[in-house]
Amino acid sequence: MTTAALNSNAAPAILPGKGGIGGALSDLFWRKPRFLLLLMLLPPVLWLGIVYIGSLFALLAQSFFSIDEYSGLINRQFTLKTYGDLFQAANLDIILRTVTMAALVTLASAIVAFPIAYYAARYAQGRWKALFYLGIMLPLWSSYLVKIYAWKLILAKEGILTWLLAKLHLLWVLDAWLSLPIVGGNSLSVSFTGTFIVFVYVWLPFMILPVQAALERVPGNLVEASSDLGASPGQTFRNVLFPLALPGIVAGSIFTFSLTLGDYIIPQIIGTSRLFIGQAVYSQQGTAGNIPLAAAFTVVPIIIMGFYLWGAKRMGAFDAL
């Protein structure tokens, strides 16, 4: 009697269909989950494919056009003349300057980031690790332009850095450095060195986090075993820590190198009148109106980063992102 009552109150194993359009769509999505996945991915794919990649290809297509030197109008006939203009001395100087800056910023960021990331991975625990993440991420929460203009004030001739060096009677060191032909200038705020300092400051968090993630994957017993086998700290670093942390360093360098290649705001505000690739693209498509040359300049960092990402993938950098 009790069993029959329970069976009568139990819910049916298969519920009846809802009916209507909603029920039909629900049944369709249940039978064809790939169709549901397609509908969910379609809006972002269309946005990425049409708005972003489509506009990029439209720009790159114009790199095969040329500018008429007399009328200033775009000649929409296929030519490689614009790419030939990239090999002029002035344009090659811009490319070389930008790649050199990107490489130096990446190297300096790795050197500064490694001890910070090592401390966070090996010694910071609990509250201190939370403070570490807060300290690394906090600069990213402030305005990009505010940070750059703040550094412009810090590096200016009347800024706090010059004042501090004067108090320490080390102003002669700064003057000697600024007198050098390439890296110097009237002050740090209008010099190659000032641009380098601000680049390192702005992109440093993008290097610290991947390196810290890579170092946390290194088992502590490997370091202890190296020490037990008689290796010095330098040998442990070269043969154990550095090879295992290298994918993280390369992963961080993807950000620092690519962001430096394409940035034009920092060199525009802090630095000399010598252009970088980002500034050249901005000036050619804006002031000069030479869109084909601006598009050709755009191809340069794309090609460079294509080879860079290919090499980074071979080194396992994507596993540390």
C-alpha positions in Angstrom: 0.0 0.0 0.0 2.8 2.4 1.0 4.9 1.5 -2.1 1.9 2.2 -4.4 1.4 5.6 -2.8 5.1 6.5 -3.3 5.0 5.4 -6.9 1.9 7.5 -7.5 3.5 10.7 -6.0 6.9 10.2 -7.8 7.7 12.6 -10.7 7.8 11.0 -14.2 11.2 10.0 -15.5 10.7 11.9 -18.8 9.0 15.3 -18.6 6.6 16.2 -21.4 7.7 18.8 -24.0 7.1 22.5 -23.3 5.6 23.2 -26.7 5.8 26.4 -28.6 8.9 28.1 -30.1 10.8 28.0 -26.8 10.3 24.3 -26.5 11.2 23.7 -30.1 14.5 25.7 -29.7 15.3 23.9 -26.5 14.9 20.5 -28.1 16.9 21.6 -31.1 19.8 22.9 -28.9 19.7 19.6 -26.9 19.9 17.5 -30.0 22.5 19.7 -31.7 24.9 21.2 -29.1 27.3 22.3 -31.8 24.6 24.5 -33.3 24.2 26.2 -29.9 27.9 26.6 -29.6 28.0 28.2 -33.1 25.3 30.7 -32.1 27.1 31.6 -29.0 30.4 32.2 -30.8 29.0 33.9 -33.8 28.7 37.5 -32.4 32.3 37.7 -31.1 33.7 35.9 -34.1 31.9 38.4 -36.4 33.2 41.3 -34.3 36.7 40.0 -34.4 36.6 38.9 -38.1 34.8 41.9 -39.6 35.6 44.9 -37.4 39.1 44.0 -36.2 40.7 41.7 -38.7 38.7 43.1 -41.6 39.8 46.7 -40.9 43.4 45.5 -40.4 43.4 43.8 -43.8 41.8 46.8 -45.4 44.7 48.9 -44.0 47.3 46.4 -45.1 45.8 46.2 -48.6 46.6 49.9 -49.0 50.3 49.2 -48.4 50.3 47.9 -52.0 49.2 51.3 -53.2 51.3 54.4 -53.6 51.0 58.1 -53.2 51.3 60.5 -56.1 54.2 62.8 -55.4 52.6 65.7 -57.3 48.9 65.6 -56.5 49.2 63.9 -53.1 46.4 61.5 -54.1 46.5 57.7 -53.6 47.3 55.7 -56.7 45.2 52.6 -56.3 47.3 50.3 -58.5 49.2 47.3 -57.2 52.9 48.2 -56.6 55.7 47.5 -54.2 57.1 51.0 -54.4 55.8 51.8 -50.9 57.7 48.9 -49.4 60.8 50.1 -51.2 60.3 53.4 -49.4 60.7 51.6 -46.1 64.4 50.9 -47.0 65.2 54.6 -47.2 67.7 55.7 -44.6 65.2 57.7 -42.5 62.6 55.0 -42.4 65.2 52.2 -41.6 66.4 54.4 -38.8 62.9 54.6 -37.3 62.5 50.8 -37.6 66.0 50.1 -36.1 65.4 52.6 -33.2 62.0 51.0 -32.4 63.3 47.4 -32.4 66.3 48.4 -30.3 64.2 50.1 -27.7 61.8 47.1 -27.6 64.7 44.7 -27.1 66.3 46.9 -24.4 63.0 47.4 -22.5 62.4 43.6 -22.7 65.9 42.8 -21.3 65.7 45.4 -18.5 62.2 44.3 -17.6 63.4 40.6 -17.3 66.4 41.6 -15.1 64.2 43.7 -12.8 61.3 41.3 -12.7 63.2 38.1 -11.9 64.2 38.8 -8.3 60.7 40.3 -7.5 59.0 37.2 -9.0 61.4 34.8 -7.3 60.7 36.4 -3.9 56.9 36.2 -4.6 57.1 32.5 -5.7 59.5 31.2 -3.0 59.0 33.3 0.1 55.8 35.3 0.0 52.9 33.5 1.8 49.4 34.4 2.7 49.0 38.1 3.4 52.4 39.0 1.9 51.5 37.3 -1.4 48.2 39.2 -1.5 50.2 42.4 -0.9 52.5 41.4 -3.7 49.7 41.0 -6.2 48.2 44.2 -5.0 51.5 46.1 -5.5 52.0 44.6 -9.0 48.4 45.2 -10.2 47.9 48.6 -8.5 49.8 50.6 -11.2 47.6 49.0 -13.9 44.5 50.4 -12.3 45.6 54.1 -12.7 45.2 56.0 -16.0 47.9 55.3 -18.6 48.2 59.0 -19.5 48.3 60.1 -15.8 51.3 57.8 -15.2 53.2 59.1 -18.3 52.6 62.8 -17.4 53.6 62.0 -13.8 56.9 60.6 -15.1 57.4 63.6 -17.3 57.3 65.8 -14.2 59.6 63.4 -12.3 62.2 63.3 -15.1 62.0 67.1 -15.9 65.0 69.3 -15.3 63.2 70.8 -12.4 61.8 67.5 -11.3 62.2 65.5 -8.1 64.9 63.2 -9.5 67.2 66.2 -10.4 66.5 67.7 -7.0 67.5 64.4 -5.3 70.7 64.0 -7.3 71.6 67.7 -6.5 71.1 67.0 -2.7 73.3 63.9 -3.0 75.9 65.9 -5.0 75.6 63.5 -7.9 74.2 65.9 -10.4 77.4 65.8 -12.4 76.7 62.1 -13.1 73.3 63.0 -14.7 74.9 65.9 -16.6 77.6 63.5 -17.9 75.0 61.0 -19.0 72.8 63.6 -20.7 75.8 64.9 -22.7 76.1 61.5 -24.5 75.1 61.8 -28.2 72.4 59.1 -28.5 70.9 58.5 -25.0 71.2 62.1 -23.7 69.3 65.4 -24.2 68.5 68.6 -22.4 66.9 66.6 -19.6 65.7 63.0 -18.9 62.2 64.0 -20.0 63.4 64.7 -23.5 65.9 61.9 -24.0 66.1 58.3 -25.2 66.9 57.3 -21.6 63.7 58.9 -20.2 61.6 57.1 -22.8 63.4 53.8 -21.8 62.7 54.3 -18.1 59.0 55.0 -18.7 58.6 52.0 -21.0 60.2 49.7 -18.4 57.9 51.1 -15.6 54.7 50.8 -17.6 55.3 47.3 -19.0 57.1 45.7 -15.9 53.9 44.1 -14.4 53.4 42.2 -17.7 56.8 40.6 -17.2 56.6 39.9 -13.4 53.4 37.9 -13.4 54.4 35.3 -16.1 57.9 34.8 -14.5 56.3 34.4 -11.1 53.9 31.8 -12.5 56.8 29.9 -14.1 58.9 30.0 -10.9 56.0 28.6 -8.9 56.0 25.5 -11.1 59.7 24.8 -10.3 59.8 22.1 -7.5 61.7 23.3 -4.4 63.5 20.0 -4.1 65.3 20.7 -7.4 67.0 23.7 -5.8 67.8 21.8 -2.7 69.2 18.9 -4.7 71.4 21.3 -6.6 72.8 22.7 -3.4 73.3 19.2 -1.9 75.3 18.2 -5.0 77.7 21.1 -4.3 76.5 23.6 -6.8 77.0 27.3 -6.0 74.1 29.7 -6.1 75.3 30.9 -9.4 75.4 27.4 -10.9 72.0 26.6 -9.5 70.6 29.8 -11.2 72.2 29.0 -14.5 71.5 25.3 -14.7 68.2 24.9 -12.8 66.2 28.1 -12.2 66.9 30.0 -15.3 66.2 27.2 -17.8 62.9 26.3 -16.0 61.9 30.0 -15.7 62.8 30.8 -19.3 59.3 30.0 -20.8 57.9 32.6 -18.3 60.5 35.2 -19.3 59.7 34.6 -23.0 56.0 34.8 -22.2 56.5 38.2 -20.5 58.7 39.4 -23.3 55.8 38.9 -25.7 54.0 41.7 -23.9 56.9 44.0 -23.3 58.3 43.6 -26.8 55.1 43.9 -28.7 53.7 46.8 -26.6 56.9 48.8 -27.0 56.9 48.1 -30.8 53.5 49.6 -31.3 53.3 52.3 -28.6 53.4 55.9 -29.8 52.1 57.8 -26.8 55.1 57.4 -24.5 57.6 58.6 -27.2 55.3 61.4 -28.1 55.2 62.8 -24.5 58.6 61.7 -23.2 61.6 61.7 -25.6 63.2 63.5 -28.4 61.8 64.4 -31.9 63.2 61.1 -33.3 60.2 59.0 -34.3 59.3 55.4 -33.5 57.1 53.1 -35.6 53.9 54.0 -33.8 54.6 57.7 -34.3 55.5 57.2 -37.9 52.2 55.4 -38.6 50.3 58.1 -36.8 52.0 61.0 -38.6 51.9 59.4 -42.0 48.2 58.6 -41.9 47.3 61.8 -40.2 49.5 64.8 -40.9 51.2 63.7 -44.0 48.2 61.8 -45.4 50.4 59.1 -46.8 48.2 56.1 -45.9 50.1 53.6 -48.0 53.3 54.3 -46.2 51.6 54.2 -42.9 50.2 50.8 -43.8 53.6 49.6 -44.8 55.0 50.7 -41.5 52.2 48.7 -39.8 53.4 45.5 -41.6 56.8 45.8 -39.9 55.8 45.0 -36.3 53.3 42.4 -37.5 56.1 40.5 -39.3 58.5 40.9 -36.4 55.9 39.7 -33.9 55.0 36.8 -36.2 58.5 35.4 -36.0 58.8 36.3 -32.4 55.6 34.4 -31.5 56.8 31.4 -33.6 60.0 31.3 -31.6 58.2 31.8 -28.3 55.8 28.9 -29.0 58.8 26.6 -29.7 60.2 27.5 -26.3 56.9 26.7 -24.5 56.1 30.3 -23.6 52.4 29.9 -24.2 52.2 27.5 -21.3 53.4 30.2 -18.9 50.8 32.9 -20.1 
